[in-house]
């Protein structure tokens, strides 16, 4: 048996964040929809979910046609059963990620970011699996006092710390 390894870059529209995870049941799309609309007023999003059995379709939902379209295209590129892609605007992943983790069928979240994302895929004769993700870039060093101060001030400026 052979295993093919592939790196799949995901599309993330400008001013959008992506959440990539693994789930296990067809009602995931509807449950994720409910979580997103009830946690952040004004959130715009698209969801796509790859079924692993039955019809083996990419199920989708959302409230923004462009984000739905891109989520579906990303799901097609990944093609791994039981994976899901969420694209969000007008919110940060921090606003919804814990609620997503508590959806009964969600098993794990692999990334939640606005950074460039590459998904490492393994493919066998049975199907495809996500091995891991590359989220952003390799660190260039360790923060100094000036960069530490900038981080602290930034978190206060955006309202996440007092």
C-alpha positions as CSV (number, residue, x, y, z in Angstrom):
1,X,0.0,0.0,0.0
2,X,1.3,3.4,-1.0
3,X,0.8,6.7,0.8
4,X,1.0,10.0,-1.1
5,X,1.8,13.1,0.8
6,X,0.6,16.5,-0.5
7,X,0.7,20.0,0.8
8,X,-2.5,21.9,0.1
9,X,-2.5,25.7,0.5
10,X,-5.9,27.1,1.6
11,X,-7.5,30.3,0.4
12,X,-8.3,32.9,3.1
13,X,-9.9,36.0,1.8
14,X,-8.7,39.4,3.0
15,X,-10.0,40.3,6.5
16,X,-11.1,36.7,7.1
17,X,-10.1,34.1,9.6
18,X,-10.2,30.3,9.0
19,X,-11.0,27.5,11.4
20,X,-10.1,24.0,10.4
21,X,-11.1,20.9,12.3
22,X,-12.3,17.3,12.5
23,X,-15.8,16.2,13.3
24,X,-17.8,13.0,12.9
25,X,-21.5,13.5,12.1
26,X,-23.7,15.0,9.3
27,X,-25.5,17.4,11.7
28,X,-22.2,19.3,12.2
29,X,-23.0,21.9,9.6
30,X,-26.3,22.9,11.3
31,X,-24.8,22.8,14.8
32,X,-21.8,25.0,13.7
33,X,-24.2,27.4,12.0
34,X,-26.1,27.8,15.3
35,X,-23.0,28.3,17.3
36,X,-21.7,31.0,15.0
37,X,-24.9,33.1,14.7
38,X,-25.6,33.0,18.5
39,X,-22.1,34.0,19.7
40,X,-21.2,37.1,17.6
41,X,-23.9,39.5,16.4
42,X,-23.0,40.5,12.8
43,X,-20.6,37.7,12.1
44,X,-20.3,36.7,8.5
45,X,-19.3,33.1,7.7
46,X,-19.2,30.1,5.4
47,X,-19.0,26.4,6.5
48,X,-18.1,23.3,4.5
49,X,-17.9,19.7,5.8
50,X,-16.6,16.6,4.0
51,X,-18.7,13.5,4.7
52,X,-16.7,10.3,5.1
53,X,-19.5,7.8,4.4
54,X,-23.0,7.6,2.9
55,X,-23.3,10.1,0.0
56,X,-19.8,11.5,0.8
57,X,-20.8,15.0,-0.2
58,X,-19.4,18.3,0.9
59,X,-22.2,19.8,3.0
60,X,-22.3,23.6,3.4
61,X,-24.0,26.5,5.0
62,X,-23.5,30.0,6.2
63,X,-24.7,33.6,5.8
64,X,-22.2,35.0,3.3
65,X,-22.2,33.6,-0.3
66,X,-18.6,34.4,-1.0
67,X,-17.3,32.8,2.3
68,X,-19.5,29.7,1.6
69,X,-18.0,29.4,-1.9
70,X,-14.4,29.7,-0.6
71,X,-15.1,27.3,2.3
72,X,-16.4,24.7,-0.2
73,X,-13.4,25.2,-2.5
74,X,-11.0,24.7,0.5
75,X,-12.9,21.6,1.5
76,X,-12.6,20.2,-2.0
77,X,-8.8,20.8,-2.0
78,X,-8.5,19.0,1.4
79,X,-10.9,16.2,0.5
80,X,-10.4,14.5,3.9
81,X,-13.4,12.8,5.4
82,X,-15.0,14.4,8.5
83,X,-12.9,17.6,8.1
84,X,-14.6,21.0,8.3
85,X,-13.7,24.5,7.2
86,X,-15.2,27.7,8.6
87,X,-14.4,31.1,7.2
88,X,-15.4,34.1,9.4
89,X,-15.5,37.9,9.1
90,X,-16.5,40.5,11.7
91,X,-15.3,38.3,14.5
92,X,-12.1,36.7,15.7
93,X,-11.6,33.0,16.3
94,X,-11.2,33.7,20.0
95,X,-14.9,34.8,20.0
96,X,-16.2,31.4,18.8
97,X,-13.5,28.7,19.1
98,X,-14.5,27.4,22.6
99,X,-18.2,27.2,21.6
100,X,-17.1,25.2,18.5
101,X,-15.1,22.9,20.7
102,X,-18.2,22.2,22.7
103,X,-20.3,21.1,19.7
104,X,-20.9,17.4,20.4
105,X,-19.5,16.1,17.2
106,X,-16.4,18.3,16.9
107,X,-13.3,16.2,17.8
108,X,-10.6,18.7,17.3
109,X,-9.6,22.1,15.9
110,X,-6.4,22.1,13.9
111,X,-6.0,25.8,13.4
112,X,-7.9,29.1,13.9
113,X,-6.0,31.9,12.1
114,X,-5.8,34.6,9.5
115,X,-2.3,33.5,8.6
116,X,-1.5,31.6,5.4
117,X,-2.3,27.9,6.0
118,X,-1.0,24.8,4.4
119,X,-2.7,21.5,5.1
120,X,-0.5,18.4,5.0
121,X,-2.5,15.6,3.4
122,X,-1.9,11.9,3.3
123,X,-3.7,9.9,0.6
124,X,-4.1,6.1,0.5
125,X,-6.3,3.9,-1.7
126,X,-9.1,4.4,0.8
127,X,-9.1,8.2,1.1
128,X,-7.4,11.3,2.4
129,X,-6.4,12.4,5.9
130,X,-5.1,15.6,7.4
131,X,-1.7,14.9,9.0
132,X,-1.3,18.4,10.2
133,X,-1.2,22.1,9.3
134,X,1.4,24.8,8.8
135,X,-0.1,28.0,10.3
136,X,1.8,31.1,9.3
137,X,5.6,31.2,9.3
138,X,8.7,30.1,11.3
139,X,9.6,32.4,14.2
140,X,12.5,34.8,13.5
141,X,13.7,35.3,17.1
142,X,12.6,35.9,20.7
143,X,10.8,39.1,21.7
144,X,12.9,41.8,23.4
145,X,11.5,44.3,26.0
146,X,10.4,46.7,23.2
147,X,8.4,44.0,21.4
148,X,7.0,42.7,24.7
149,X,5.7,46.2,25.5
150,X,4.2,46.5,22.0
151,X,2.3,43.1,22.6
152,X,1.0,44.3,25.9
153,X,-0.1,47.6,24.5
154,X,-1.7,46.0,21.5
155,X,-3.9,43.7,23.6
156,X,-5.1,46.7,25.6
157,X,-5.7,48.8,22.5
158,X,-8.0,46.1,21.0
159,X,-9.8,45.6,24.3
160,X,-8.7,42.1,25.2
161,X,-6.8,43.2,28.3
162,X,-7.4,46.1,30.7
